[in-house]
Amino acid sequence: TTVQLASYVREVFGAQYTRRFVHAFTICGSLVRYHLFDRAGGSISQKINIRKNRRTEELFIRILQAYLSMDPTHLGFD
């Protein structure tokens, strides 16, 4: 999954030359991983089980809200 996602990110960087970094996340069942790619490589969070307890569910919702409220600078546009 990470290799395929990195391929998609490479296409984004190729199409958007002013892009500094790309945020992404993967969801596989109840497991979520957050990714941040820049032109030098990427970093990946640990797997988070969003159904483990109430706290992890709330964390997932807050992260999604943060992504939805980001301005273009925080999304990686120059």
Biopython code that builds the backbone (N, CA, C, O; Angstrom):
import numpy as np
from Bio.PDB.StructureBuilder import StructureBuilder

atoms = [
    (1, "THR", "N", (0.820, -1.187, 0.000)),
    (1, "THR", "CA", (0.000, 0.000, 0.000)),
    (1, "THR", "C", (0.866, 1.254, 0.000)),
    (1, "THR", "O", (0.578, 2.204, -0.728)),
    (2, "THR", "N", (1.918, 1.268, 0.803)),
    (2, "THR", "CA", (2.779, 2.451, 0.895)),
    (2, "THR", "C", (3.496, 2.713, -0.420)),
    (2, "THR", "O", (3.649, 3.868, -0.817)),
    (3, "VAL", "N", (3.932, 1.675, -1.092)),
    (3, "VAL", "CA", (4.619, 1.843, -2.379)),
    (3, "VAL", "C", (3.654, 2.401, -3.421)),
    (3, "VAL", "O", (4.024, 3.283, -4.197)),
    (4, "GLN", "N", (2.439, 1.904, -3.446)),
    (4, "GLN", "CA", (1.443, 2.409, -4.386)),
    (4, "GLN", "C", (1.104, 3.864, -4.067)),
    (4, "GLN", "O", (0.975, 4.681, -4.979)),
    (5, "LEU", "N", (0.959, 4.194, -2.800)),
    (5, "LEU", "CA", (0.681, 5.566, -2.397)),
    (5, "LEU", "C", (1.833, 6.487, -2.797)),
    (5, "LEU", "O", (1.602, 7.597, -3.275)),
    (6, "ALA", "N", (3.068, 6.032, -2.604)),
    (6, "ALA", "CA", (4.228, 6.834, -2.999)),
    (6, "ALA", "C", (4.240, 7.078, -4.510)),
    (6, "ALA", "O", (4.673, 8.139, -4.959)),
    (7, "SER", "N", (3.779, 6.127, -5.278)),
    (7, "SER", "CA", (3.675, 6.303, -6.724)),
    (7, "SER", "C", (2.676, 7.409, -7.066)),
    (7, "SER", "O", (2.930, 8.233, -7.945)),
    (8, "TYR", "N", (1.549, 7.422, -6.372)),
    (8, "TYR", "CA", (0.550, 8.481, -6.587)),
    (8, "TYR", "C", (1.108, 9.850, -6.189)),
    (8, "TYR", "O", (0.878, 10.847, -6.874)),
    (9, "VAL", "N", (1.833, 9.886, -5.091)),
    (9, "VAL", "CA", (2.425, 11.145, -4.630)),
    (9, "VAL", "C", (3.439, 11.644, -5.646)),
    (9, "VAL", "O", (3.533, 12.848, -5.889)),
    (10, "ARG", "N", (4.185, 10.749, -6.231)),
    (10, "ARG", "CA", (5.148, 11.136, -7.271)),
    (10, "ARG", "C", (4.424, 11.797, -8.445)),
    (10, "ARG", "O", (4.919, 12.776, -9.004)),
    (11, "GLU", "N", (3.262, 11.272, -8.819)),
    (11, "GLU", "CA", (2.474, 11.882, -9.888)),
    (11, "GLU", "C", (2.002, 13.280, -9.494)),
    (11, "GLU", "O", (1.986, 14.189, -10.325)),
    (12, "VAL", "N", (1.622, 13.452, -8.239)),
    (12, "VAL", "CA", (1.199, 14.773, -7.757)),
    (12, "VAL", "C", (2.347, 15.760, -7.869)),
    (12, "VAL", "O", (2.162, 16.873, -8.360)),
    (13, "PHE", "N", (3.537, 15.362, -7.417)),
    (13, "PHE", "CA", (4.689, 16.249, -7.511)),
    (13, "PHE", "C", (5.041, 16.563, -8.965)),
    (13, "PHE", "O", (5.470, 17.675, -9.272)),
    (14, "GLY", "N", (4.865, 15.600, -9.849)),
    (14, "GLY", "CA", (5.138, 15.835, -11.266)),
    (14, "GLY", "C", (4.155, 16.804, -11.901)),
    (14, "GLY", "O", (4.526, 17.573, -12.788)),
    (15, "ALA", "N", (2.909, 16.774, -11.455)),
    (15, "ALA", "CA", (1.879, 17.638, -12.030)),
    (15, "ALA", "C", (1.823, 19.010, -11.358)),
    (15, "ALA", "O", (1.402, 19.985, -11.980)),
    (16, "GLN", "N", (2.240, 19.093, -10.108)),
    (16, "GLN", "CA", (2.171, 20.352, -9.356)),
    (16, "GLN", "C", (3.572, 20.733, -8.907)),
    (16, "GLN", "O", (4.013, 20.344, -7.825)),
    (17, "TYR", "N", (4.273, 21.496, -9.744)),
    (17, "TYR", "CA", (5.682, 21.813, -9.502)),
    (17, "TYR", "C", (5.905, 22.663, -8.257)),
    (17, "TYR", "O", (6.985, 22.612, -7.667)),
    (18, "THR", "N", (4.918, 23.438, -7.848)),
    (18, "THR", "CA", (5.097, 24.304, -6.681)),
    (18, "THR", "C", (4.735, 23.619, -5.375)),
    (18, "THR", "O", (4.807, 24.232, -4.310)),
    (19, "ARG", "N", (4.356, 22.389, -5.447)),
    (19, "ARG", "CA", (3.968, 21.644, -4.248)),
    (19, "ARG", "C", (5.210, 21.301, -3.439)),
    (19, "ARG", "O", (6.176, 20.776, -3.991)),
    (20, "ARG", "N", (5.202, 21.589, -2.132)),
    (20, "ARG", "CA", (6.348, 21.288, -1.270)),
    (20, "ARG", "C", (6.220, 19.938, -0.579)),
    (20, "ARG", "O", (7.220, 19.249, -0.377)),
    (21, "PHE", "N", (5.000, 19.552, -0.214)),
    (21, "PHE", "CA", (4.779, 18.257, 0.423)),
    (21, "PHE", "C", (3.343, 17.824, 0.203)),
    (21, "PHE", "O", (2.495, 18.624, -0.193)),
    (22, "VAL", "N", (3.073, 16.542, 0.465)),
    (22, "VAL", "CA", (1.745, 15.966, 0.275)),
    (22, "VAL", "C", (1.376, 15.179, 1.529)),
    (22, "VAL", "O", (2.152, 14.351, 2.007)),
    (23, "HIS", "N", (0.192, 15.446, 2.048)),
    (23, "HIS", "CA", (-0.358, 14.668, 3.156)),
    (23, "HIS", "C", (-1.191, 13.532, 2.566)),
    (23, "HIS", "O", (-1.822, 13.691, 1.521)),
    (24, "ALA", "N", (-1.187, 12.397, 3.237)),
    (24, "ALA", "CA", (-2.027, 11.277, 2.804)),
    (24, "ALA", "C", (-2.313, 10.409, 4.022)),
    (24, "ALA", "O", (-1.605, 10.470, 5.026)),
    (25, "PHE", "N", (-3.349, 9.610, 3.916)),
    (25, "PHE", "CA", (-3.592, 8.610, 4.946)),
    (25, "PHE", "C", (-4.206, 7.386, 4.302)),
    (25, "PHE", "O", (-4.874, 7.473, 3.271)),
    (26, "THR", "N", (-3.967, 6.243, 4.927)),
    (26, "THR", "CA", (-4.514, 4.987, 4.442)),
    (26, "THR", "C", (-5.381, 4.389, 5.542)),
    (26, "THR", "O", (-5.067, 4.472, 6.729)),
    (27, "ILE", "N", (-6.474, 3.788, 5.110)),
    (27, "ILE", "CA", (-7.377, 3.119, 6.040)),
    (27, "ILE", "C", (-7.545, 1.675, 5.567)),
    (27, "ILE", "O", (-7.987, 1.435, 4.444)),
    (28, "CYS", "N", (-7.198, 0.733, 6.410)),
    (28, "CYS", "CA", (-7.358, -0.691, 6.117)),
    (28, "CYS", "C", (-8.140, -1.305, 7.274)),
    (28, "CYS", "O", (-7.576, -1.611, 8.325)),
    (29, "GLY", "N", (-9.434, -1.479, 7.070)),
    (29, "GLY", "CA", (-10.289, -1.967, 8.149)),
    (29, "GLY", "C", (-10.388, -0.915, 9.225)),
    (29, "GLY", "O", (-10.862, 0.191, 8.967)),
    (30, "SER", "N", (-9.952, -1.236, 10.429)),
    (30, "SER", "CA", (-9.984, -0.266, 11.517)),
    (30, "SER", "C", (-8.620, 0.356, 11.787)),
    (30, "SER", "O", (-8.454, 1.093, 12.759)),
    (31, "LEU", "N", (-7.635, 0.060, 10.922)),
    (31, "LEU", "CA", (-6.292, 0.606, 11.090)),
    (31, "LEU", "C", (-6.070, 1.792, 10.170)),
    (31, "LEU", "O", (-6.391, 1.742, 8.983)),
    (32, "VAL", "N", (-5.519, 2.859, 10.730)),
    (32, "VAL", "CA", (-5.243, 4.087, 9.979)),
    (32, "VAL", "C", (-3.765, 4.417, 10.115)),
    (32, "VAL", "O", (-3.172, 4.239, 11.179)),
    (33, "ARG", "N", (-3.179, 4.899, 9.026)),
    (33, "ARG", "CA", (-1.804, 5.391, 9.026)),
    (33, "ARG", "C", (-1.780, 6.729, 8.320)),
    (33, "ARG", "O", (-2.449, 6.916, 7.304)),
    (34, "TYR", "N", (-1.009, 7.661, 8.857)),
    (34, "TYR", "CA", (-0.871, 8.987, 8.269)),
    (34, "TYR", "C", (0.504, 9.102, 7.634)),
    (34, "TYR", "O", (1.500, 8.646, 8.195)),
    (35, "HIS", "N", (0.548, 9.713, 6.465)),
    (35, "HIS", "CA", (1.781, 9.826, 5.692)),
    (35, "HIS", "C", (2.035, 11.294, 5.373)),
    (35, "HIS", "O", (1.101, 12.063, 5.149)),
    (36, "LEU", "N", (3.298, 11.668, 5.355)),
    (36, "LEU", "CA", (3.701, 12.995, 4.911)),
    (36, "LEU", "C", (4.891, 12.806, 3.984)),
    (36, "LEU", "O", (5.946, 12.321, 4.394)),
    (37, "PHE", "N", (4.705, 13.195, 2.730)),
    (37, "PHE", "CA", (5.752, 13.061, 1.725)),
    (37, "PHE", "C", (6.253, 14.446, 1.342)),
    (37, "PHE", "O", (5.461, 15.371, 1.161)),
    (38, "ASP", "N", (7.568, 14.585, 1.218)),
    (38, "ASP", "CA", (8.126, 15.775, 0.595)),
    (38, "ASP", "C", (8.978, 15.299, -0.573)),
    (38, "ASP", "O", (8.986, 14.108, -0.883)),
    (39, "ARG", "N", (9.676, 16.184, -1.207)),
    (39, "ARG", "CA", (10.427, 15.796, -2.411)),
    (39, "ARG", "C", (11.645, 14.928, -2.100)),
    (39, "ARG", "O", (12.235, 14.353, -3.015)),
    (40, "ALA", "N", (12.028, 14.824, -0.844)),
    (40, "ALA", "CA", (13.171, 14.002, -0.458)),
    (40, "ALA", "C", (12.761, 12.609, 0.021)),
    (40, "ALA", "O", (13.596, 11.706, 0.071)),
    (41, "GLY", "N", (11.502, 12.427, 0.370)),
    (41, "GLY", "CA", (11.054, 11.132, 0.883)),
    (41, "GLY", "C", (9.766, 11.282, 1.657)),
    (41, "GLY", "O", (8.984, 12.200, 1.407)),
    (42, "GLY", "N", (9.546, 10.388, 2.591)),
    (42, "GLY", "CA", (8.296, 10.430, 3.342)),
    (42, "GLY", "C", (8.465, 9.930, 4.756)),
    (42, "GLY", "O", (9.458, 9.287, 5.097)),
    (43, "SER", "N", (7.480, 10.236, 5.570)),
    (43, "SER", "CA", (7.430, 9.694, 6.925)),
    (43, "SER", "C", (6.032, 9.123, 7.156)),
    (43, "SER", "O", (5.042, 9.618, 6.618)),
    (44, "ILE", "N", (5.981, 8.082, 7.959)),
    (44, "ILE", "CA", (4.747, 7.340, 8.166)),
    (44, "ILE", "C", (4.516, 7.186, 9.664)),
    (44, "ILE", "O", (5.442, 6.893, 10.420)),
    (45, "SER", "N", (3.274, 7.386, 10.080)),
    (45, "SER", "CA", (2.937, 7.201, 11.488)),
    (45, "SER", "C", (2.827, 5.713, 11.812)),
    (45, "SER", "O", (2.853, 4.859, 10.925)),
    (46, "GLN", "N", (2.705, 5.434, 13.085)),
    (46, "GLN", "CA", (2.405, 4.071, 13.498)),
    (46, "GLN", "C", (0.955, 3.771, 13.161)),
    (46, "GLN", "O", (0.156, 4.686, 12.964)),
    (47, "LYS", "N", (0.619, 2.508, 13.096)),
    (47, "LYS", "CA", (-0.777, 2.131, 12.858)),
    (47, "LYS", "C", (-1.604, 2.505, 14.075)),
    (47, "LYS", "O", (-1.208, 2.274, 15.218)),
    (48, "ILE", "N", (-2.767, 3.090, 13.800)),
    (48, "ILE", "CA", (-3.690, 3.463, 14.866)),
    (48, "ILE", "C", (-4.986, 2.685, 14.655)),
    (48, "ILE", "O", (-5.610, 2.781, 13.599)),
    (49, "ASN", "N", (-5.381, 1.922, 15.657)),
    (49, "ASN", "CA", (-6.638, 1.184, 15.590)),
    (49, "ASN", "C", (-7.742, 2.115, 16.085)),
    (49, "ASN", "O", (-7.846, 2.381, 17.282)),
    (50, "ILE", "N", (-8.563, 2.607, 15.161)),
    (50, "ILE", "CA", (-9.568, 3.606, 15.532)),
    (50, "ILE", "C", (-10.735, 3.008, 16.301)),
    (50, "ILE", "O", (-11.546, 3.750, 16.855)),
    (51, "ARG", "N", (-10.840, 1.703, 16.348)),
    (51, "ARG", "CA", (-11.912, 1.059, 17.117)),
    (51, "ARG", "C", (-11.426, 0.500, 18.445)),
    (51, "ARG", "O", (-12.162, -0.195, 19.145)),
    (52, "LYS", "N", (-10.195, 0.807, 18.781)),
    (52, "LYS", "CA", (-9.622, 0.270, 20.014)),
    (52, "LYS", "C", (-10.339, 0.815, 21.249)),
    (52, "LYS", "O", (-10.707, 0.063, 22.152)),
    (53, "ASN", "N", (-10.531, 2.129, 21.273)),
    (53, "ASN", "CA", (-11.253, 2.750, 22.388)),
    (53, "ASN", "C", (-11.766, 4.118, 21.943)),
    (53, "ASN", "O", (-11.511, 4.550, 20.819)),
    (54, "ARG", "N", (-12.470, 4.775, 22.813)),
    (54, "ARG", "CA", (-13.083, 6.073, 22.499)),
    (54, "ARG", "C", (-12.033, 7.133, 22.173)),
    (54, "ARG", "O", (-12.249, 7.984, 21.310)),
    (55, "ARG", "N", (-10.905, 7.077, 22.861)),
    (55, "ARG", "CA", (-9.841, 8.067, 22.656)),
    (55, "ARG", "C", (-9.280, 8.015, 21.243)),
    (55, "ARG", "O", (-9.041, 9.060, 20.638)),
    (56, "THR", "N", (-9.068, 6.827, 20.712)),
    (56, "THR", "CA", (-8.527, 6.718, 19.354)),
    (56, "THR", "C", (-9.560, 7.123, 18.308)),
    (56, "THR", "O", (-9.198, 7.657, 17.259)),
    (57, "GLU", "N", (-10.832, 6.879, 18.575)),
    (57, "GLU", "CA", (-11.887, 7.339, 17.666)),
    (57, "GLU", "C", (-11.903, 8.860, 17.602)),
    (57, "GLU", "O", (-12.011, 9.439, 16.521)),
    (58, "GLU", "N", (-11.795, 9.505, 18.758)),
    (58, "GLU", "CA", (-11.784, 10.962, 18.812)),
    (58, "GLU", "C", (-10.540, 11.534, 18.137)),
    (58, "GLU", "O", (-10.610, 12.571, 17.477)),
    (59, "LEU", "N", (-9.405, 10.863, 18.301)),
    (59, "LEU", "CA", (-8.179, 11.299, 17.639)),
    (59, "LEU", "C", (-8.350, 11.266, 16.127)),
    (59, "LEU", "O", (-7.951, 12.207, 15.441)),
    (60, "PHE", "N", (-8.929, 10.209, 15.603)),
    (60, "PHE", "CA", (-9.167, 10.080, 14.169)),
    (60, "PHE", "C", (-10.071, 11.207, 13.666)),
    (60, "PHE", "O", (-9.795, 11.805, 12.627)),
    (61, "ILE", "N", (-11.122, 11.490, 14.382)),
    (61, "ILE", "CA", (-12.045, 12.562, 13.985)),
    (61, "ILE", "C", (-11.345, 13.914, 14.014)),
    (61, "ILE", "O", (-11.533, 14.720, 13.102)),
    (62, "ARG", "N", (-10.542, 14.180, 15.041)),
    (62, "ARG", "CA", (-9.815, 15.463, 15.119)),
    (62, "ARG", "C", (-8.816, 15.608, 13.986)),
    (62, "ARG", "O", (-8.644, 16.702, 13.447)),
    (63, "ILE", "N", (-8.156, 14.518, 13.619)),
    (63, "ILE", "CA", (-7.196, 14.576, 12.511)),
    (63, "ILE", "C", (-7.910, 14.861, 11.200)),
    (63, "ILE", "O", (-7.432, 15.670, 10.405)),
    (64, "LEU", "N", (-9.034, 14.219, 10.958)),
    (64, "LEU", "CA", (-9.807, 14.497, 9.743)),
    (64, "LEU", "C", (-10.289, 15.943, 9.723)),
    (64, "LEU", "O", (-10.250, 16.587, 8.674)),
    (65, "GLN", "N", (-10.738, 16.462, 10.852)),
    (65, "GLN", "CA", (-11.165, 17.856, 10.924)),
    (65, "GLN", "C", (-9.996, 18.796, 10.628)),
    (65, "GLN", "O", (-10.173, 19.818, 9.967)),
    (66, "ALA", "N", (-8.824, 18.456, 11.109)),
    (66, "ALA", "CA", (-7.648, 19.288, 10.852)),
    (66, "ALA", "C", (-7.311, 19.312, 9.359)),
    (66, "ALA", "O", (-6.979, 20.366, 8.816)),
    (67, "TYR", "N", (-7.392, 18.166, 8.700)),
    (67, "TYR", "CA", (-7.137, 18.118, 7.259)),
    (67, "TYR", "C", (-8.149, 18.964, 6.496)),
    (67, "TYR", "O", (-7.788, 19.665, 5.551)),
    (68, "LEU", "N", (-9.403, 18.900, 6.900)),
    (68, "LEU", "CA", (-10.443, 19.648, 6.204)),
    (68, "LEU", "C", (-10.327, 21.153, 6.407)),
    (68, "LEU", "O", (-10.800, 21.921, 5.569)),
    (69, "SER", "N", (-9.717, 21.586, 7.486)),
    (69, "SER", "CA", (-9.622, 23.012, 7.765)),
    (69, "SER", "C", (-8.271, 23.622, 7.397)),
    (69, "SER", "O", (-8.045, 24.802, 7.667)),
    (70, "MET", "N", (-7.379, 22.861, 6.795)),
    (70, "MET", "CA", (-6.058, 23.384, 6.430)),
    (70, "MET", "C", (-6.151, 24.374, 5.277)),
    (70, "MET", "O", (-6.945, 24.206, 4.351)),
    (71, "ASP", "N", (-5.320, 25.409, 5.356)),
    (71, "ASP", "CA", (-5.220, 26.349, 4.248)),
    (71, "ASP", "C", (-4.186, 25.816, 3.245)),
    (71, "ASP", "O", (-3.466, 24.869, 3.562)),
    (72, "PRO", "N", (-4.097, 26.397, 2.056)),
    (72, "PRO", "CA", (-3.181, 25.872, 1.033)),
    (72, "PRO", "C", (-1.721, 25.763, 1.472)),
    (72, "PRO", "O", (-1.023, 24.841, 1.052)),
    (73, "THR", "N", (-1.253, 26.685, 2.306)),
    (73, "THR", "CA", (0.137, 26.619, 2.781)),
    (73, "THR", "C", (0.368, 25.362, 3.607)),
    (73, "THR", "O", (1.392, 24.696, 3.450)),
    (74, "HIS", "N", (-0.570, 25.034, 4.480)),
    (74, "HIS", "CA", (-0.439, 23.839, 5.308)),
    (74, "HIS", "C", (-0.643, 22.552, 4.512)),
    (74, "HIS", "O", (-0.212, 21.479, 4.936)),
    (75, "LEU", "N", (-1.293, 22.661, 3.371)),
    (75, "LEU", "CA", (-1.480, 21.495, 2.509)),
    (75, "LEU", "C", (-0.273, 21.228, 1.616)),
    (75, "LEU", "O", (-0.220, 20.208, 0.929)),
    (76, "GLY", "N", (0.702, 22.145, 1.623)),
    (76, "GLY", "CA", (1.934, 21.898, 0.874)),
    (76, "GLY", "C", (2.131, 22.773, -0.333)),
    (76, "GLY", "O", (3.145, 22.648, -1.020)),
    (77, "PHE", "N", (1.185, 23.668, -0.619)),
    (77, "PHE", "CA", (1.361, 24.554, -1.759)),
    (77, "PHE", "C", (2.293, 25.699, -1.389)),
    (77, "PHE", "O", (2.254, 26.196, -0.263)),
    (78, "ASP", "N", (3.118, 26.113, -2.319)),
    (78, "ASP", "CA", (4.072, 27.180, -2.070)),
    (78, "ASP", "C", (3.424, 28.536, -2.262)),
    (78, "ASP", "O", (4.081, 29.563, -2.094)),
]
sb = StructureBuilder()
sb.init_structure("model")
sb.init_model(0)
sb.init_chain("A")
sb.init_seg("    ")
for serial, (resi, resn, name, xyz) in enumerate(atoms, 1):
    if name == "N":
        sb.init_residue(resn, " ", resi, " ")
    sb.init_atom(name, np.array(xyz, "f"), 0.0, 1.0, " ", f" {name:<3s}", serial, name[0])
structure = sb.get_structure()
